[in-house]
Amino acid sequence: MKVLFLERHMPAWRLLRPLVASCAGLLAACTHQPLPPPPETSTQVSVDPDGLVHVPAMLVPVSEYLSPEGKAYLIDHLLTMKNPELLKEVEGIGGPAFLKGYIDRQRELFAVQKSETEIGGVQVYDYTPSEGIKPENQNRVLINLHGGGFITCWPACAEVESMPVSALGGYRVVAVNYRQAPEYKFPAASEDVAAVYTELLKTYPAENIGIFGCSAGGMLTGMSLAWFQKHNLPTPGAAGIYCAGSAAPVNGFGGDANYTATAIGEARFIAPLRPTASASDAPKRSMMPYLSEVDPYDPLVAPAHHDEILAAFPPTQIITGTRGFELSSAVYTHSRLVKLGVKADLHVWEGMFHGFYSNPDVPESQDAYKVMVDFFDEHLGN
């Protein structure tokens, strides 16, 4: 009603503007005080001698490069991140409430058969396409390591990460229910992945096994490759580090993305807003409970900082988004792999956020599924 009132009386208000301005000027003249300038939003960026940049408050619009569906999806995600009810874990799906709709939709779109079993003494979900594994993939298998910060999201994250790849790629996908915090600490998850991998090696040659994961699962993919090396297990045929990197996870996920991508992708901050230590004074412990008792720069935790380990990685695909809080870690990991001569592909989706490809109806997600499948098709068995 207030808006309607203003609109109806706008012409009259405009007629009063000169009078109001005249009165204001008269008042200033009588008091001999100049009127203060109208408030303006500062665009001044300042830089400290140590390189700390002071950025003024700003408004960040949705990227014009997103598809219409992608724009709506980003807006919905940002609003979801501000709704505590949608972030609560829901019984029956083993993950946050907002994932349920994506899981249901994926089950409609991607026809897969799922069985719950154990491999190497570890619980897994074993996915196969309802139409059958493709002939060229009969002797291939993919291992999925689900996201969830090493504390949650089994099996919800395993579902949204495994079903599209299995159905669209014609692959058997084994999703691993690895041990997590707070009950377990590093290296429990790496041990579980190695147990599953060792058992699968009895059926599949190493070059025909791919391993991939998103978020904590992407981190665990890199950790597992380092663990395999330490324990003299053969190198898999290909790896997918998605929604993650293999750099040390301190002060959030590290790098510029802590202060840029995180805010506009998750509507929150993870790292301190005003860092007091220089980059060389990195914290000695990760903020993640699973990694709280280990040096985050340990080669079995952050292989991106250890050339001798990273150089032995198989062909590796990295997927992230310009609003993913893992962006810096992903970019850094890719640059290190390339420098060391490892075959590495980096795919960055404009405007997309952490774990964006859970929603199967968005063109950006569909494009991500395709590059995943194409990557494993190309590299497994070579």
C-alpha positions as CSV (number, residue, x, y, z in Angstrom):
1,M,0.0,0.0,0.0
2,K,2.9,2.4,0.7
3,V,4.4,1.8,-2.7
4,L,1.0,2.3,-4.3
5,F,0.6,5.6,-2.4
6,L,3.9,6.9,-3.5
7,E,3.3,6.0,-7.1
8,R,-0.1,7.8,-7.2
9,H,1.3,10.9,-5.5
10,M,4.7,11.0,-7.4
11,P,3.8,14.0,-9.6
12,A,2.9,16.1,-6.6
13,W,6.1,15.0,-4.8
14,R,8.1,16.1,-7.8
15,L,6.5,19.5,-7.7
16,L,7.6,19.9,-4.1
17,R,11.2,19.1,-4.8
18,P,12.2,22.7,-5.8
19,L,10.5,24.0,-2.6
20,V,12.3,21.5,-0.4
21,A,15.6,22.3,-2.1
22,S,15.0,26.0,-1.6
23,C,14.2,25.6,2.0
24,A,17.3,23.5,2.6
25,G,19.4,26.2,0.9
26,L,17.8,28.9,2.9
27,L,18.5,27.0,6.2
28,A,22.1,26.6,5.2
29,A,22.5,30.2,4.4
30,C,21.0,31.3,7.7
31,T,23.3,29.0,9.7
32,H,26.3,29.7,7.5
33,Q,26.9,26.0,7.3
34,P,27.4,24.2,3.9
35,L,25.2,21.2,3.2
36,P,27.0,17.9,3.5
37,P,27.5,16.1,0.2
38,P,25.1,13.2,-0.6
39,P,26.4,9.9,0.6
40,E,28.2,7.9,-2.1
41,T,29.4,4.4,-2.1
42,S,33.2,4.4,-2.1
43,T,34.9,2.5,-4.9
44,Q,38.3,3.2,-3.6
45,V,40.5,0.1,-3.3
46,S,43.6,0.4,-1.0
47,V,46.6,-1.8,-0.6
48,D,48.8,-2.3,2.4
49,P,52.6,-2.6,2.1
50,D,52.3,-6.3,2.8
51,G,49.8,-6.7,-0.1
52,L,46.6,-6.9,2.0
53,V,43.9,-5.4,-0.2
54,H,41.0,-3.4,1.2
55,V,37.9,-4.0,-0.9
56,P,34.8,-1.8,-0.4
57,A,31.4,-3.3,0.0
58,M,29.9,-4.2,-3.3
59,L,26.9,-5.9,-4.9
60,V,27.6,-9.0,-7.0
61,P,24.9,-9.9,-9.6
62,V,24.3,-13.3,-11.1
63,S,26.6,-13.9,-14.0
64,E,25.2,-13.1,-17.4
65,Y,27.0,-16.1,-18.8
66,L,24.9,-18.7,-17.0
67,S,22.0,-20.4,-18.7
68,P,18.5,-19.3,-17.6
69,E,18.2,-22.5,-15.7
70,G,21.7,-22.0,-14.2
71,K,20.7,-18.5,-13.1
72,A,17.6,-19.7,-11.3
73,Y,19.6,-22.6,-9.8
74,L,22.3,-20.2,-8.4
75,I,19.7,-17.9,-6.8
76,D,17.9,-20.9,-5.3
77,H,21.2,-22.3,-3.9
78,L,22.2,-19.0,-2.3
79,L,18.8,-18.7,-0.6
80,T,19.0,-22.3,0.4
81,M,22.3,-21.7,2.1
82,K,20.6,-19.0,4.2
83,N,17.8,-21.4,5.3
84,P,18.9,-23.5,8.3
85,E,16.0,-26.0,7.9
86,L,17.2,-27.0,4.4
87,L,20.7,-27.6,5.7
88,K,19.6,-30.1,8.4
89,E,20.3,-33.8,7.8
90,V,17.2,-35.8,6.9
91,E,16.7,-39.3,7.9
92,G,16.3,-41.7,5.0
93,I,18.6,-39.9,2.6
94,G,21.7,-39.4,4.8
95,G,22.3,-35.9,3.9
96,P,21.0,-32.3,4.0
97,A,17.3,-31.7,3.2
98,F,18.0,-29.7,0.0
99,L,19.6,-32.8,-1.7
100,K,16.4,-34.9,-1.5
101,G,14.8,-33.2,-4.5
102,Y,17.9,-33.7,-6.6
103,I,18.1,-37.4,-5.6
104,D,14.5,-38.0,-6.5
105,R,14.9,-36.3,-9.8
106,Q,18.1,-38.2,-10.6
107,R,16.3,-41.5,-9.9
108,E,13.7,-40.4,-12.5
109,L,16.3,-39.6,-15.1
110,F,19.0,-42.1,-14.5
111,A,18.0,-45.8,-14.6
112,V,20.4,-47.7,-12.4
113,Q,20.4,-50.8,-10.3
114,K,21.9,-50.4,-6.8
115,S,22.9,-53.1,-4.4
116,E,24.4,-52.7,-0.9
117,T,27.3,-54.9,-0.2
118,E,30.8,-55.1,1.2
119,I,34.1,-55.0,-0.7
120,G,37.3,-55.6,1.2
121,G,35.3,-55.4,4.4
122,V,34.0,-51.9,3.7
123,Q,30.3,-51.1,3.0
124,V,29.6,-49.9,-0.5
125,Y,26.8,-49.1,-2.9
126,D,27.3,-50.9,-6.2
127,Y,25.6,-49.1,-9.1
128,T,25.1,-50.6,-12.6
129,P,23.1,-49.2,-15.5
130,S,19.6,-50.8,-15.8
131,E,20.3,-51.3,-19.5
132,G,23.5,-53.1,-18.6
133,I,27.1,-52.1,-18.6
134,K,28.4,-51.0,-22.0
135,P,30.4,-53.6,-23.8
136,E,33.5,-51.5,-23.8
137,N,33.2,-51.0,-20.0
138,Q,32.7,-54.7,-19.1
139,N,36.3,-54.8,-17.8
140,R,36.2,-51.3,-16.3
141,V,35.0,-50.0,-12.9
142,L,34.8,-46.6,-11.2
143,I,35.2,-45.9,-7.5
144,N,33.2,-43.0,-6.1
145,L,34.2,-41.2,-2.9
146,H,31.3,-39.1,-1.6
147,G,31.5,-35.5,-0.3
148,G,30.3,-34.3,3.1
149,G,33.4,-32.7,4.8
150,F,34.5,-36.1,6.2
151,I,31.6,-36.0,8.7
152,T,28.4,-36.7,6.8
153,C,26.4,-37.2,3.5
154,W,26.4,-40.9,3.2
155,P,24.6,-42.0,1.1
156,A,23.0,-38.8,-0.2
157,C,26.2,-37.5,-1.8
158,A,27.1,-40.9,-3.1
159,E,23.8,-41.1,-4.8
160,V,24.0,-37.7,-6.7
161,E,27.6,-38.3,-7.6
162,S,27.3,-41.9,-8.8
163,M,23.9,-42.3,-10.6
164,P,24.6,-39.9,-13.5
165,V,28.0,-41.3,-14.3
166,S,26.8,-44.9,-14.1
167,A,23.7,-44.4,-16.3
168,L,25.1,-42.0,-18.8
169,G,28.5,-43.6,-19.1
170,G,27.4,-47.2,-18.9
171,Y,29.8,-47.9,-16.0
172,R,29.8,-49.9,-12.8
173,V,30.3,-47.4,-10.0
174,V,31.3,-48.5,-6.5
175,A,30.5,-45.8,-3.9
176,V,32.5,-46.3,-0.7
177,N,31.2,-45.7,2.8
178,Y,34.5,-44.7,4.2
179,R,35.0,-44.0,7.9
180,Q,34.5,-40.3,9.0
181,A,34.8,-37.9,11.9
182,P,34.1,-37.5,14.7
183,E,34.5,-41.2,15.4
184,Y,37.4,-41.6,13.1
185,K,40.4,-39.5,12.1
186,F,42.9,-39.6,9.3
187,P,44.0,-42.0,7.8
188,A,40.9,-44.1,8.4
189,A,39.2,-43.1,5.1
190,S,42.4,-43.7,3.0
191,E,42.7,-47.2,4.6
192,D,39.1,-48.0,3.6
193,V,39.5,-46.8,0.0
194,A,42.7,-48.9,-0.2
195,A,40.9,-51.9,1.0
196,V,38.2,-51.6,-1.6
197,Y,40.7,-50.8,-4.3
198,T,42.9,-53.9,-3.4
199,E,39.9,-56.2,-3.6
200,L,38.8,-54.7,-7.0
201,L,42.4,-55.3,-8.3
202,K,41.6,-59.0,-8.1
203,T,39.1,-58.6,-10.9
204,Y,40.2,-55.5,-12.8
205,P,43.6,-54.4,-14.0
206,A,44.7,-51.1,-12.4
207,E,44.6,-49.2,-15.6
208,N,40.9,-50.1,-16.0
209,I,40.0,-48.6,-12.6
210,G,39.0,-45.0,-12.2
211,I,38.5,-43.1,-9.0
212,F,36.6,-39.9,-8.4
213,G,34.8,-37.8,-5.8
214,C,33.4,-34.4,-5.0
215,S,34.3,-32.1,-2.1
216,A,35.8,-34.2,0.7
217,G,35.6,-37.1,-1.8
218,G,37.6,-35.1,-4.3
219,M,40.2,-34.4,-1.6
220,L,40.1,-38.1,-0.6
221,T,40.8,-39.0,-4.2
222,G,44.1,-37.2,-4.1
223,M,44.8,-38.6,-0.6
224,S,44.1,-42.1,-1.8
225,L,46.4,-41.8,-4.8
226,A,49.2,-40.8,-2.4
227,W,48.3,-43.7,-0.1
228,F,48.4,-46.2,-2.9
229,Q,51.9,-45.0,-3.7
230,K,53.1,-45.3,-0.1
231,H,51.7,-48.9,0.1
232,N,53.0,-50.0,-3.3
233,L,49.6,-50.4,-4.9
234,P,49.5,-49.9,-8.7
235,T,48.3,-46.6,-10.0
236,P,44.7,-46.4,-11.2
237,G,44.0,-45.6,-14.8
238,A,42.5,-42.1,-14.2
239,A,41.2,-39.9,-11.4
240,G,38.6,-37.2,-11.0
241,I,39.1,-34.5,-8.4
242,Y,35.8,-32.7,-8.4
243,C,34.7,-29.7,-6.2
244,A,38.1,-29.9,-4.6
245,G,41.9,-29.7,-5.0
246,S,44.8,-31.5,-3.4
247,A,46.3,-28.5,-1.6
248,A,46.4,-28.2,2.2
249,P,43.0,-27.4,3.6
250,V,43.8,-24.7,6.1
251,N,41.8,-21.5,6.8
252,G,39.1,-22.9,4.7
253,F,40.3,-24.4,1.4
254,G,42.9,-21.7,0.9
255,G,43.8,-19.1,-1.7
256,D,41.9,-16.2,-3.1
257,A,38.7,-18.2,-3.2
258,N,38.4,-18.0,0.6
259,Y,37.6,-14.3,0.1
260,T,36.0,-14.2,-3.3
261,A,34.3,-17.3,-4.5
262,T,33.1,-18.5,-1.1
263,A,31.0,-15.4,-0.3
264,I,29.2,-15.3,-3.7
265,G,28.8,-19.0,-3.9
266,E,27.8,-20.0,-0.4
267,A,26.5,-16.7,1.0
268,R,28.9,-17.0,3.9
269,F,32.6,-17.0,4.8
270,I,34.7,-19.9,6.0
271,A,38.1,-18.2,6.5
272,P,38.8,-15.3,8.9
273,L,37.6,-12.0,7.4
274,R,40.7,-10.1,8.6
275,P,43.8,-12.3,8.5
276,T,46.4,-11.3,10.9
277,A,49.2,-13.6,9.9
278,S,51.1,-13.5,6.7
279,A,50.8,-16.3,4.1
280,S,54.0,-17.9,5.4
281,D,52.5,-18.3,8.9
282,A,50.1,-21.0,7.8
283,P,48.1,-22.7,10.6
284,K,49.5,-26.0,11.7
285,R,46.1,-27.8,11.8
286,S,43.1,-28.0,9.5
287,M,39.7,-26.7,10.5
288,M,38.3,-30.1,9.4
289,P,37.6,-32.5,12.4
290,Y,38.8,-35.5,10.4
291,L,42.2,-33.8,9.8
292,S,42.5,-32.1,13.2
293,E,45.3,-34.4,14.4
294,V,47.6,-34.4,11.4
295,D,49.8,-31.9,9.7
296,P,47.6,-30.5,6.8
297,Y,50.8,-30.3,4.7
298,D,51.5,-34.0,5.2
299,P,52.1,-35.6,1.7
300,L,49.4,-38.1,2.4
301,V,46.9,-35.3,3.1
302,A,48.0,-32.6,0.6
303,P,49.9,-34.2,-2.3
304,A,49.8,-30.9,-4.3
305,H,52.7,-29.7,-2.1
306,H,54.9,-32.7,-2.8
307,D,56.2,-33.0,-6.3
308,E,57.5,-36.6,-6.0
309,I,54.0,-37.8,-5.2
310,L,52.1,-35.6,-7.6
311,A,54.3,-36.5,-10.5
312,A,53.2,-40.1,-10.2
313,F,49.4,-39.2,-10.5
314,P,47.5,-40.8,-13.3
315,P,45.6,-38.6,-15.9
316,T,43.6,-36.3,-13.6
317,Q,40.5,-34.3,-14.3
318,I,39.6,-31.4,-12.1
319,I,36.1,-29.7,-12.0
320,T,35.2,-26.6,-10.2
321,G,33.2,-23.3,-10.6
322,T,34.0,-19.6,-10.4
323,R,31.9,-19.5,-7.2
324,G,33.3,-22.7,-5.7
325,F,35.1,-22.2,-2.4
326,E,37.6,-24.8,-3.6
327,L,38.5,-22.8,-6.8
328,S,41.9,-21.8,-5.7
329,S,42.9,-25.2,-4.5
330,A,41.6,-26.7,-7.7
331,V,43.5,-24.3,-9.9
332,Y,46.7,-24.7,-7.8
333,T,46.5,-28.5,-8.0
334,H,46.1,-28.4,-11.8
335,S,49.0,-26.0,-12.3
336,R,51.3,-28.3,-10.2
337,L,50.2,-31.3,-12.2
338,V,50.8,-29.6,-15.5
339,K,54.2,-28.3,-14.4
340,L,55.2,-31.9,-13.5
341,G,54.1,-33.3,-16.8
342,V,51.0,-35.1,-15.6
343,K,48.1,-35.2,-18.0
344,A,45.6,-32.9,-16.3
345,D,42.3,-31.3,-17.4
346,L,40.8,-28.4,-15.6
347,H,37.1,-27.5,-16.2
348,V,35.8,-24.3,-14.5
349,W,32.1,-23.5,-14.9
350,E,31.3,-19.8,-14.9
351,G,28.9,-18.7,-12.1
352,M,28.6,-22.2,-10.6
353,F,29.3,-23.1,-7.0
354,H,30.6,-25.9,-4.8
355,G,29.1,-29.3,-5.9
356,F,26.9,-27.6,-8.5
357,Y,26.2,-30.7,-10.6
358,S,23.8,-32.3,-8.1
359,N,20.9,-30.8,-10.0
360,P,20.5,-32.8,-13.2
361,D,18.1,-30.4,-14.9
362,V,20.7,-27.6,-15.3
363,P,22.6,-27.5,-18.6
364,E,25.8,-26.7,-16.7
365,S,25.4,-30.0,-14.8
366,Q,24.7,-32.0,-17.9
367,D,27.8,-30.6,-19.5
368,A,29.8,-31.6,-16.4
369,Y,28.4,-35.2,-16.6
370,K,29.6,-35.4,-20.2
371,V,33.1,-34.3,-19.6
372,M,33.4,-36.8,-16.7
373,V,32.2,-39.7,-18.9
374,D,34.3,-38.7,-21.8
375,F,37.4,-38.4,-19.6
376,F,37.1,-41.9,-18.2
377,D,36.2,-43.3,-21.6
378,E,39.4,-41.8,-23.0
379,H,41.9,-42.8,-20.3
380,L,40.8,-46.1,-18.7
381,G,42.7,-49.0,-20.2
382,N,45.4,-46.8,-21.8
